[in-house]
Amino acid sequence: MKPLADLPPYIYGTTRLGHDDVPRDQQAHMARTAIDAGLWLHTSRQYDHALEVLGAAFDEDRTKVPPVIVKLGGGTADDVRATIAENIEPLGISSIDIGQLTGVGAFADDMRTGGPVLADLQRIRDEGLVGRFVLEVFPWTSEAPLAALRAGHLDGLIDGYIFYLNPLQRFASNELWDELLAQDKTIISMRTVAGAPVHTLRDVPGAAWKPYLQERAVEVAPIFERSGVASWAEFCLRFAHSTPQVVSTVGSASREENLRELLSFSRDIEPLPRDIVDELFALQRRWSDETDVHAELWSM
């Protein structure tokens, strides 16, 4: 079986469950709605009080606690162990189904060389604290995973690769993207709808949190319109699943109607027409060379 083949096509991202601009009762309602829908959850201590919201929702019926993907960062194995503890305590769970590692610090260094951090992380799996690992990549962290992939240093440790992948963003360098596809590695896409509908990002001042997203929306909007797909959510879900290596996409929603829309389009997903996908991929290849790989850390 392909690694991570058991993942559902859509996973609920919980980032908005910790944002102060969403009322706490609404956050609790969204957590319960996602759990009742049988969704997997993606979460992090970085999402402010999202863990506490989820923990309270889990406490309502511990027989319905869903599988979770949790951001664990990078560095040393001790760093990862500490982050595991920070997350499982408020969630009230004893282990994490999928741990999301980030290639930084000592972990990044040892990815290149096959150093001891890799074996230390494998021991965390062997102990049962984490069921599986996926590796999060960014344009500015792509070099170490690329070297590790080519050397085979991550074989047996990393089950898949997770990064922003939507019509406006592909947060793996061109070289890393090509290597992932060439080696047929499993991919989880994140930020399903790129933060907002493409016309909102293009036309509404302040809707795009960085200027580059507004500029890209200008280029993508005509492609979306030409596709004939009426819903941006449907377009984005179909885009993510137009790459055979993608098994799932992680997207957040703070309103039930938006979550229901994502759920409705996550059944029987058809890839977008090949010409539409190729046009978007060509833009992403140009954006990666012109902008992404030159960006300052965490600036996008």
N, C-alpha and C positions, 0 to 999 in steps of 0.2 A: 504494500500500500504506500502511496506517495506520502511523505511526511506532512503532518497537519491536515490530511485529507478529511478528518472528522470535523473540522471547523465548519460552522454555518457560513453561508455566503455574506451575511451581514452581522456585525458585532456592534453592540451599543457602547459608544465612547462616553465616559462619565465626566468629562472635563467640566461641563456646565453645571454639574451637581455641586460644585464647590464655589461657583461664582456668586458674588454678592448681588449682582444685578438680576439674579433669579430668586424669587421669594423661597424661603426655606420649605414651606408647605408644598410648593410646586416641585421643588427638588425631590421631596419625599414621594410625591405622587409619580414623578417620572421614574424613580427607582423601582417603585412597586409595579408600574406598568411594564417596564422592561423585564422584570423578573417574571411577572405573570405571563408575558409573551414567550417565555422560555429562551430568552436571549443570553448569549455569552456576554460578559462585561469586560471592558478595558478600563483600567483605573491606575491611580498613582497617588502617592503622598504629595506630589507636586500640585495636585488639584485642590489645594486648600482643605476644606472640610468634607470633600466628596466621600472619603473613606468612612467618616462618621455617619453620613447619610445612608450609605450602603449598609453599614453594620447594623443600624437601626432597622432597616428594611429586612435584612437577613433574620434579625431576631424575631420578626413577626411569624416566621415559619422556617425553622432551620432545615426542614426536609426539602426545601425548594431553593437552597443556595446554589446559584449557577456556577459554571466554570468561569474563572477570571484570568485575564492577562494583566500582569502588573509590571510597571516600569521599575527596574532595579538598578539602572545606571551602570557604571563600570568601575574601573580602578582595580583594587585587590579583591580577593575572595572575601576578606574580612569586611570590606566596604559593602559588598553585595549581601553578606549575611546580616549586617546591620540594617540595610534597607529592607530586607525581607521581614525582619522583626518589626520595623516601623509600620509595615503594611498589614501584616497578618493580625496584629493585636486589635486594632480598631475594627477590622472585618470579622473578627471572631472565628478565624479559620486556622488550621494547623499547617497548611501547606498551600503552595501556589501552583495552579495548573500549568501556566506558561509564564516564564519570567522573561521580561524584555530587557536585554543587556544593551549597553551603549559602548561603542569602542573608544573609550577615553582612558587616559592614565596608564597604569601598569598593564591593564588588559589590552589596550591598543598596542603597546610595545611588544607584548608576548604573542599577540596575533601574528606579527611579522616573523617572529623567530621560533614559534612553537614553545615558548617559555613556560615556566611552572604555574602561572596563573590559570592556564587552560586546564591543567590537571586538578587544580584546587577547585575550579568551578565544576568540573565533572564530579568531584566528591560531594558537592552540594546536591547534585541530582541523585547520586547514589544513596544519599541519606534520606531522600524523599521530601526535602524541603521545597523542591521545585520539580514538577513533572517533566517539563521540556523547556528549552531555551530558544528564543528567537533573538536575532541581532538587529537593533535599530541602526540605520545609517542615515547620514546627512551628506550634502555635497562636500562639506568641510571635514568629514570623517571617513571618506570613501577609500582613501589610499591604503590604510591598514587592512580593512576587509578584503580589498582587491588582492593584495599581496598574500593574505592568508588563504583565500580561495584558490589562488594559483598554486600555492604550496601544499594544499590539503590539510592545513593546520586545524581547521574547524570541523573536519569530518568527525561525526560521532558526538559532537558537542552541540552544534547549532542545527536546529531542525528547519529553520526558515529565516527569512529576512523581512523586516518590517520598516516601512518608510512612507512619507507623504507621497501618494500617487493618486492624482486626480487630473482633470483636464488642464489645470493651471500649474500643477507642481509635479515634479518627479525628482525626489530628493536623493537620488543616487547619481553619481557622476556617469557620464556616457560610458567610460571604460568599465565601471562596476556593473552598470545595467547590462551591457553586452555580455559580461562574464556570467552574470546570474542567469541570463537566458541561455547562453551556450552550455552551461552546466545543468540546466533544467532545475534550478533551485526554487524551492517553494517561497512564495512572496505573499505577505499580508499588506494590503494598501491601507493607508490612514488618511484622515481628513477627507472623507468621501466627497462632499460637495464643495470643498475649497473654502468653506466658511459662510457662503451665501450664494444665492442664485447669480448667474453670470451677469445678467442685466443690472442687478443691484450693485454688484462690485464695479461695474463699468460706469454707472450713471449716478449713483447716490454718493455725494461727498461724505467721506469718512467711513464708508462701508468696508473698504479695503484697508486693512490695518497697516499695510505698507504700499507705497506707490507702485511697486512692481506688479502687484496683483491687479490693480486697476488697469495698468498698461497691458497685461496679458489678457484681461477680460475683453479689451477692445479687439484683440486678435481672435479670441475664441468664440465670441458671441456670434459672428457670421457663420462659423462652422456649426455651432449648435442649431442655429436657425435653419440652415440648409439640410440638417439631418432629418428634419420632420418630426423629431421627438418633442412632444409637448411639454414634458416635465424635466426640469434641470436635475431633480433627484434621480429620475429614471435614466437620464443621459449619463450621469456620473456613475451609477451602479453598473450600467452596461459597459461603460468605458473601463472601469476597474476589471471587470470580468471578460474583457476582450483579449487579455493576455493569459494564455493557458496556465502559466505558472502561478497566477493569483488565485488563492483559495478563498479569500475573504477580504472584506473591506470594513474598516472601523470608522464610524461616523457618529458625531454627537448630535443631540437634539434636546432643546429645553422645553418644547411644547409637544403635547401628545399628538396633535395633528401632523406635525412634521415627522415624528417617529412612526406613526401609522403609514404615512406616505412611503417612507423608506422600507418599511416592512412589506407593503403591498408590492413594491417593485423588486423585492429581493427573492421573489418566487419565480421559478422558470425563467431565469435571466438569459436573454439573448445578447450575444456580443453585438457591438455597433457594426455598421457596414465597414468593410476593410478600408475603403478610401477615406472615410472619416477618421478612423483610428490612425492611419498612416499620416494624415495631415497634422493631427495633434502630436504624434510622435516626432515629426519633423520639427515642429515648433519647440518641443521640449528638448530636443537635441541642441538646437540653437541657443535656447535659454540657458542650458547647462554650461555651454562653453563661454557664452557672453557674460553671464551673471552669476549663476549658482556657485560654481567652484571657486569664484573669486570673493564670495561674500564673507564677511566677518562671522566668527562663531555665533550661532544662535540669533543672527540678525534677520532671518527670513521666517 
